[in-house]
């Protein structure tokens, strides 16, 4: 289907689950970065997302199967190698499910993330992290340093590869110290923020609970809220720990004690290894180190942010530069891992501006219009992290119980208060816009499905309209690929390779092209997805299943 000569760049197909988690965001950012530097094309095949339609628990497996049916199309992607992100996949109820899924890729080049290979094949490798040792170290810290005994654990899904190891580390460490673990002290979440019920039950069933260890940082945010609603202050009345060390955890109040991993670097490694394997090179499995990051949520106290306002500098200029400089370093430390250097630069510039505003206010009131314009530009470039920075500034202000009796300190306090309020308001306004945009596009899914099931499918204008609708909601490059005939999903679980799709329509550079069903280009192993028209060598595509009720229609691919 592709015009011109074949491209030389490798095509890497990534099996990944929910792309809305901090973990998958970091992982994909690393993969995208490596793809750019290596000149490779990435096709993400995504399963069910946590914000998908709510399910009846009895229908959960079947619903997940609809979303995960995207993986059935792997053989017609034309991939040179695969990356299987086991830690993010959903809908696998047992270790056997994982084994059967991975078995599909025998004989191909593939990299497995977060699951060790039992027996390495010549064209495969794995990237894992030290889940066990670091989680044991975290439990040891709670038991030995703090002397806690009533420690609960909220794990992920029972058969999730990371969750299994982290839970075992918790159990083994408790047993090592002679502390029995009641089964009621362990609950199983889904690694998302939906653990309110589990947290409430723990607090209700075990009065005087001293600590809750969590399988990831994502769930910790919910635990913070439930504890606050129950009148418990995290870090004082109850300890909370996580696993991941992503930005949101570091900006929580109090900052979260957690275990750091570098998902961004894992993503880079996975793409480079996949390319190497596709070229016939052998890559040994890698286990990456993790480290315990002790902060305030476990009950440890490290100075306190009031010290930021205390400085031995004499003059006002020196004082402001010293205080904002230390604040800048603290804020920048949130973004020092690879891939966030640009955010760190912006933070540095913002804090320099805060010092200049506070200094100039000693002589004349600041120009609010100019300040607002500068903050708007900062917030726009910070994108979704503006709210996180506002939260950290708020922590400085809340914990600064005593401000030195000097005008420069008071001016800085007022300046930061204004900055915090402005950034927070900006983020709320952007969130409202996103929600309104989502509501305005809610018509899309039923209309789109209706277009796919029209009787007169020899009229290509129907399919052209479908991709134009996608363009109207901000997507640039889009491909709609349909099954020769719609198929009913008969059983839960992964199905068979359909073997063939047809290109119904696509949108590229604002122009839409569509085909009547009798002349739709065929997509199969001979004419794979990677050869779609107008698909650049270094494109990054994300794919989803198209289905309605029990009926599967095909897939949609969008440029990320």
C-alpha positions in Angstrom: 0.0 0.0 0.0 2.9 2.3 0.6 4.0 4.6 -2.3 7.7 4.7 -3.2 10.6 2.7 -1.9 10.4 0.7 1.3 11.5 2.5 4.4 14.6 1.3 6.2 13.5 2.2 9.7 12.5 -0.5 12.1 8.9 -1.0 13.2 8.4 -1.8 16.8 5.1 -3.0 18.1 4.4 -2.4 21.8 1.8 -4.4 23.7 0.8 -2.1 26.5 -2.3 -1.7 28.7 -3.7 1.5 30.3 -1.8 4.5 28.9 -3.2 6.9 31.5 -1.0 5.9 34.4 2.1 7.8 35.5 4.1 4.5 34.9 2.9 4.1 31.3 3.3 7.8 30.5 7.0 7.6 31.6 7.6 4.3 29.8 6.1 5.6 26.5 8.0 8.9 26.8 11.2 6.9 26.9 10.2 4.7 24.0 9.2 7.7 21.9 12.6 9.4 22.7 14.5 6.2 21.7 12.4 5.9 18.5 13.3 9.4 17.5 17.0 8.9 18.0 17.0 5.5 16.4 14.7 6.4 13.5 12.2 3.7 14.4 8.5 3.6 14.1 6.4 2.7 17.2 2.9 1.2 17.0 1.3 1.0 20.5 -1.5 -1.7 20.9 -3.5 -0.6 23.9 -5.9 -2.6 26.1 -8.6 -1.4 28.4 -8.1 2.0 30.0 -9.1 2.7 33.6 -11.4 5.5 32.5 -13.3 3.3 30.1 -17.0 2.8 30.6 -17.9 1.4 34.1 -18.5 -2.3 34.1 -20.7 -4.7 35.9 -18.2 -6.9 37.8 -19.8 -10.0 36.4 -19.1 -8.8 32.8 -15.6 -7.5 33.6 -13.7 -10.3 31.9 -15.8 -10.1 28.7 -15.5 -6.3 28.6 -11.7 -6.5 29.0 -11.6 -9.1 26.2 -13.2 -6.6 23.8 -10.5 -4.0 24.5 -7.7 -6.6 24.5 -8.8 -8.0 21.2 -6.5 -5.4 19.7 -3.6 -7.8 20.5 -5.1 -10.3 18.1 -3.9 -8.2 15.2 -0.2 -8.4 16.1 0.7 -10.7 13.2 -0.5 -8.2 10.6 1.4 -5.2 12.0 4.5 -6.0 10.1 6.7 -5.4 13.2 10.4 -6.2 13.2 10.2 -6.7 16.9 7.8 -6.5 19.8 7.9 -5.0 23.3 5.5 -6.6 25.8 4.8 -4.4 28.8 3.6 -7.1 31.2 3.3 -4.6 34.1 0.6 -2.6 32.4 -1.5 -5.3 30.7 -5.0 -5.9 32.2 -7.4 -8.8 32.0 -4.9 -11.6 32.7 -6.3 -13.6 35.5 -3.4 -16.0 36.1 0.3 -16.6 35.4 -0.8 -19.1 32.8 -2.7 -16.4 30.9 0.5 -14.4 30.8 2.4 -17.5 29.6 0.0 -18.3 26.9 0.0 -14.6 25.7 3.8 -14.5 25.5 3.9 -17.9 23.8 2.3 -16.1 20.8 5.6 -14.3 20.2 7.8 -17.4 20.1 10.2 -17.2 17.1 9.9 -13.4 16.9 12.2 -10.8 18.3 10.7 -9.4 21.5 11.6 -7.6 24.8 9.5 -8.4 27.9 9.2 -5.7 30.5 8.5 -6.5 34.2 8.5 -10.3 33.8 11.5 -12.6 33.8 11.9 -15.1 31.0 11.9 -18.6 32.4 14.0 -19.9 29.5 15.5 -17.3 27.2 15.0 -17.7 23.5 17.7 -16.6 21.0 15.6 -13.6 19.9 14.2 -12.4 23.2 15.2 -10.7 26.4 13.7 -9.1 29.4 14.0 -5.9 31.5 13.0 -6.2 35.1 13.4 -4.1 38.3 14.4 -5.1 41.8 10.8 -5.3 43.2 11.7 -7.7 46.0 14.8 -6.2 47.6 13.5 -2.6 47.6 10.1 -3.5 49.0 11.8 -5.5 51.8 13.9 -2.5 52.5 10.8 -0.3 52.8 9.1 -2.7 55.1 12.3 -3.0 57.2 12.3 0.8 57.5 8.8 0.9 58.9 9.5 -2.1 61.3 12.9 -1.2 62.6 13.3 2.6 62.3 9.7 3.4 63.3 8.9 0.3 65.3 5.5 -0.1 63.6 3.8 -3.5 63.9 0.3 -3.1 62.5 1.2 -2.7 58.8 -1.3 -3.4 56.0 -0.6 -3.9 52.3 -2.6 -2.9 49.3 -1.4 -4.9 46.3 -2.3 -4.9 42.7 -4.2 -7.6 40.8 -3.4 -11.0 42.3 -1.6 -12.3 39.2 0.1 -9.0 38.2 3.8 -9.8 37.9 5.1 -6.8 39.9 2.3 -7.0 42.5 3.1 -10.7 43.2 6.7 -10.0 44.0 6.0 -6.9 46.0 3.4 -8.7 48.1 5.8 -11.6 48.7 8.4 -9.1 49.9 6.0 -7.6 52.4 4.9 -11.0 53.7 8.5 -12.3 54.0 9.7 -9.2 55.9 6.8 -9.3 58.3 7.5 -13.1 58.9 11.2 -12.4 59.4 10.3 -10.1 62.3 7.9 -12.6 63.8 4.8 -10.5 63.0 1.8 -12.6 61.8 -0.1 -11.2 58.8 -3.9 -11.7 58.8 -5.4 -12.1 55.4 -7.6 -9.1 56.1 -4.5 -6.9 56.3 -3.9 -7.5 52.5 -6.2 -6.1 49.9 -6.0 -6.2 46.1 -6.6 -3.1 44.0 -6.2 -2.5 40.3 -3.1 -0.2 40.5 -5.4 2.8 39.8 -6.8 5.3 42.2 -9.9 3.2 42.7 -9.0 1.8 46.1 -11.3 3.9 48.3 -13.3 0.9 49.5 -10.2 -1.2 50.3 -8.7 1.7 52.3 -11.9 2.4 54.3 -12.2 -1.3 55.1 -8.6 -1.5 56.4 -9.1 1.6 58.6 -12.5 0.2 59.9 -11.3 -3.4 60.5 -8.0 -2.5 62.1 -8.3 0.5 64.5 -4.9 1.9 65.4 -3.5 0.8 62.0 0.1 2.2 62.0 1.0 2.0 58.3 -0.3 1.1 54.9 2.2 0.0 52.2 1.0 0.3 48.6 2.0 -1.4 45.5 2.4 1.9 43.6 2.2 5.7 44.0 -1.1 5.9 42.0 -3.0 4.2 44.8 -1.3 6.3 47.5 -3.1 9.5 46.4 -6.5 7.9 47.2 -5.2 6.6 50.5 -4.1 10.1 51.4 -7.7 11.4 50.7 -9.4 8.5 52.6 -7.1 9.1 55.6 -7.9 12.8 55.6 -11.6 12.1 55.4 -11.2 9.8 58.4 -9.4 12.5 60.4 -6.0 10.9 60.1 -2.9 12.9 59.1 -0.5 11.0 56.9 3.0 11.0 58.4 1.7 11.7 61.9 -1.2 9.5 62.7 -0.5 6.8 60.0 2.4 6.0 57.7 1.9 5.6 53.9 4.5 4.3 51.4 4.3 3.8 47.7 6.4 2.4 44.7 7.4 4.3 41.6 8.6 7.8 42.6 6.9 9.7 39.9 6.4 13.4 40.1 2.9 13.4 41.6 4.1 11.3 44.6 6.9 13.8 45.2 4.6 16.8 45.3 2.0 15.2 47.6 1.6 16.7 51.1 3.4 15.3 52.9 5.9 14.1 50.3 5.5 10.3 49.8 8.1 7.8 51.0 8.4 5.5 48.0 10.7 3.3 45.9 12.2 4.9 42.9 12.4 3.3 39.5 13.2 4.9 36.2 10.5 3.9 33.7 11.7 6.5 31.2 15.1 4.8 31.0 13.3 1.4 30.8 11.4 2.6 27.7 14.7 3.8 26.1 16.3 0.4 26.8 13.4 -1.6 25.5 13.4 0.1 22.1 17.1 -0.2 21.7 17.1 -3.8 22.7 14.2 -4.6 20.4 16.1 -3.1 17.4 19.2 -5.0 18.3 17.2 -8.3 18.6 15.6 -7.7 15.2 19.1 -7.4 13.8 20.1 -10.8 15.1 22.1 -9.6 18.1 21.9 -11.4 21.5 20.9 -9.3 24.5 21.1 -10.7 28.0 18.3 -10.1 30.4 18.7 -6.9 32.6 17.5 -6.3 36.1 17.5 -2.6 37.1 18.2 -1.4 40.6 15.6 0.6 42.6 16.1 2.7 45.7 14.1 3.6 48.7 13.4 7.4 48.9 12.5 8.3 52.5 10.3 11.4 52.9 7.7 12.6 55.4 4.7 10.2 54.7 6.3 7.4 56.7 6.7 9.6 59.8 10.3 10.7 59.2 10.9 14.5 59.5 13.6 16.1 57.5 14.0 19.7 58.7 10.8 21.2 57.5 10.1 23.7 54.7 10.0 26.6 57.1 13.8 26.6 56.8 13.5 27.9 53.3 12.5 31.3 54.6 15.5 31.4 57.0 18.7 32.7 55.6 21.9 34.2 57.0 22.3 36.4 53.9 22.6 40.1 54.8 21.2 42.3 52.0 17.7 41.9 50.6 18.9 40.9 47.1 21.2 38.2 48.6 18.5 37.0 50.9 16.0 36.6 48.1 18.5 34.9 45.8 19.5 32.5 48.6 15.9 31.5 49.6 14.5 31.2 46.0 17.6 29.4 45.0 17.0 26.7 47.6 13.3 26.5 46.6 14.4 26.3 43.0 16.7 23.3 43.7 13.9 21.6 45.7 11.4 22.1 42.9 13.9 21.1 40.2 14.7 17.9 42.0 11.1 16.8 41.2 12.0 16.8 37.5 15.7 15.8 37.4 15.1 12.4 35.9 15.6 12.0 32.2 13.0 13.5 29.9 12.1 16.4 32.2 15.0 18.7 31.7 12.8 21.4 30.0 10.5 21.5 33.1 13.5 22.1 35.4 14.6 25.0 33.2 11.2 26.6 33.4 11.1 26.2 37.2 14.5 27.9 37.5 13.3 30.8 35.4 10.0 31.1 37.4 11.8 31.3 40.7 14.3 33.9 39.4 11.3 35.9 38.4 9.7 35.4 41.9 12.9 36.9 43.5 12.8 39.9 41.1 9.1 40.6 41.8 9.7 40.4 45.6 12.7 42.7 45.4 11.0 45.3 43.2 8.0 45.3 45.6 10.3 46.8 48.2 10.0 50.1 46.2 6.9 49.9 44.1 3.9 47.5 44.0 4.3 44.8 41.3 2.4 45.2 38.0 -0.2 42.5 38.4 -1.0 42.5 34.7 2.6 41.9 33.7 3.0 39.3 36.5 -0.2 37.5 35.3 1.1 37.5 31.7 4.4 36.0 32.7 2.8 33.3 34.9 0.4 32.4 32.1 3.3 31.8 29.8 5.1 29.7 32.4 1.9 27.7 33.1 1.3 27.2 29.4 4.8 25.8 28.9 4.6 23.7 32.0 1.4 22.1 30.7 -0.1 19.5 33.1 2.7 20.1 35.8 1.5 23.6 36.6 -0.9 22.2 39.3 1.9 20.1 40.7 4.2 23.1 41.1 1.3 25.0 42.7 0.9 22.2 45.2 4.6 22.3 46.2 4.5 26.1 46.6 1.5 25.7 48.8 3.6 23.3 51.0 6.2 26.0 51.4 3.5 28.5 52.5 1.7 26.1 54.8 4.8 24.9 56.6 6.5 28.3 56.9 5.2 29.0 60.4 7.6 31.9 61.1 8.6 34.4 58.5 11.8 36.4 59.4 10.9 40.0 60.4 12.2 41.6 57.3 10.2 43.2 54.4 12.0 41.0 51.8 10.7 37.9 53.5 7.2 39.2 53.7 7.3 40.3 50.1 8.5 36.8 49.0 5.7 35.1 51.0 3.1 37.3 49.3 4.7 36.8 45.9 4.7 33.0 46.3 1.1 33.1 47.6 0.1 34.9 44.4 2.1 32.5 42.2 0.6 29.5 43.9 -3.0 30.8 43.6 -2.5 31.8 40.0 -1.0 28.5 38.9 -3.7 26.6 40.8 -6.4 28.7 39.1 -4.8 28.2 35.7 -4.8 24.4 36.2 -8.4 24.4 37.3 -9.4 26.4 34.3 -7.5 24.1 32.0 -9.2 21.1 33.6 -12.6 22.7 33.1 -11.7 23.2 29.4 -10.7 19.6 29.0 -13.9 18.4 30.6 -16.0 20.7 28.4 -14.1 19.5 25.4 -14.7 15.9 26.4 -18.4 16.6 26.9 -18.7 18.3 23.5 -17.1 15.2 21.8 -19.3 12.7 23.6 -21.4 12.4 20.5 -18.5 10.9 18.6 -18.6 7.2 19.6 -22.2 6.4 18.8 -22.0 8.5 15.6 -18.8 6.8 14.5 -20.1 3.3 15.2 -23.3 4.1 13.3 -21.2 5.2 10.3 -19.5 1.8 10.3 -22.7 -0.3 10.1 -24.5 1.6 7.4 -26.1 -0.7 4.8 -24.9 1.2 1.7 -21.2 0.7 2.4 -20.3 1.2 -1.3 -20.6 4.9 -0.7 -17.1 5.8 0.5 -18.4 9.2 1.7 -19.7 7.5 4.8 -16.2 6.4 5.8 -14.7 9.7 4.7 -17.1 11.4 7.1 -15.9 9.1 9.9 -12.3 10.1 9.7 -13.2 13.7 9.2 -15.1 13.6 12.4 -11.9 12.3 14.1 -10.0 15.2 12.6 -12.6 17.6 14.1 -11.6 16.5 17.6 -8.0 17.3 17.1 -6.4 14.1 15.7 -3.9 14.5 12.9 -3.2 11.2 11.2 -5.9 8.5 11.5 -6.5 5.1 9.9 -9.8 3.2 10.2 -9.3 -0.5 9.4 -12.4 -2.8 9.3 -12.8 -6.6 9.4 -14.2 -8.1 6.2 -17.3 -8.9 8.2 -18.2 -7.7 11.8 -17.5 -10.5 14.3 -19.3 -11.4 17.5 -17.0 -12.0 20.4 -18.0 -15.4 21.5 -15.7 -16.2 24.5 -13.9 -14.2 27.1 -10.1 -14.2 26.7 -7.9 -13.5 23.7 -9.1 -14.8 20.4 -7.5 -15.9 17.1 -5.6 -13.8 14.6 -8.3 -12.5 12.2 -5.7 -12.6 9.4 -7.0 -9.7 7.4 -8.3 -6.2 7.7 -9.4 -3.6 5.1 -8.5 0.1 5.0 -11.8 1.9 5.0 -10.5 5.5 5.2 -7.6 7.5 6.5 -6.8 11.1 7.3 -3.4 12.6 6.7 -2.3 16.3 6.8 -5.9 17.4 6.9 -7.0 15.5 3.8 -9.3 12.5 4.0 -9.4 9.5 1.6 -12.0 6.7 1.7 -12.8 3.6 -0.2 -16.1 1.7 -1.0 -16.0 -1.7 0.6 -15.5 -3.5 -2.7 -12.2 -1.6 -3.3 -10.8 -1.3 0.2 -7.1 -2.1 0.2 -6.3 -5.3 2.0 -4.2 -5.4 5.2 -2.6 -8.8 5.9 0.9 -10.3 6.5 1.9 -9.5 2.9 0.5 -5.9 3.1 0.9 -5.1 6.8 0.0 -2.1 8.9 3.5 -0.6 8.7 2.9 -0.1 4.9 -0.2 2.1 5.3 -0.2 5.1 2.9 1.4 8.3 4.2 2.9 6.6 7.2 6.2 8.1 8.0 9.3 6.1 8.9 9.4 7.6 12.4 5.6 7.7 13.1 4.3 6.9 16.5 0.8 5.3 16.4 -1.6 4.2 19.0 -4.3 1.7 18.3 -7.7 0.7 19.7 -10.3 -1.9 19.0 -13.6 -0.7 17.5 -16.6 -2.5 19.0 -20.1 -2.0 20.1 -22.0 -4.4 22.4 -20.8 -7.9 21.5 -19.7 -7.0 17.9 -16.1 -6.3 16.8 -15.6 -4.1 13.8 -11.9 -3.6 13.5 -9.3 -1.2 14.7 -8.5 2.5 14.6 -4.9 3.9 14.5 -4.1 7.5 15.5 -0.8 9.3 15.5 0.3 10.1 19.0 
